[in-house]
Amino acid sequence: TGAAITSGTVTEKITKDGGTQANIAASAAHEGNGQWSINLSPAEMNADIVSLVFTHSSAVPAYVTIRTK
């Protein structure tokens, strides 16, 4: 609907340097007004390219790519 997602379960996945997709150790937290955050571990950030995907049953998937080097 375009409304902010403020509750429910978010599924978080990570891919490092084009490898196999895996679960993220932490869970996403709702910060308010539809903004969500997640705390990635040093091991999860130990890659040149970190790709994240977040899914929720009421939203389109969100993709984030982080270049660390």
Number of C-alpha atoms within 10 A of each C-alpha: 6 7 9 12 18 14 13 10 13 20 15 19 16 23 19 19 12 12 11 8 13 12 13 19 14 11 15 18 15 16 10 11 10 11 12 14 10 13 12 14 11 8 7 14 16 12 17 12 17 19 19 19 18 16 15 15 11 15 14 10 12 11 12 10 13 13 11 10 6
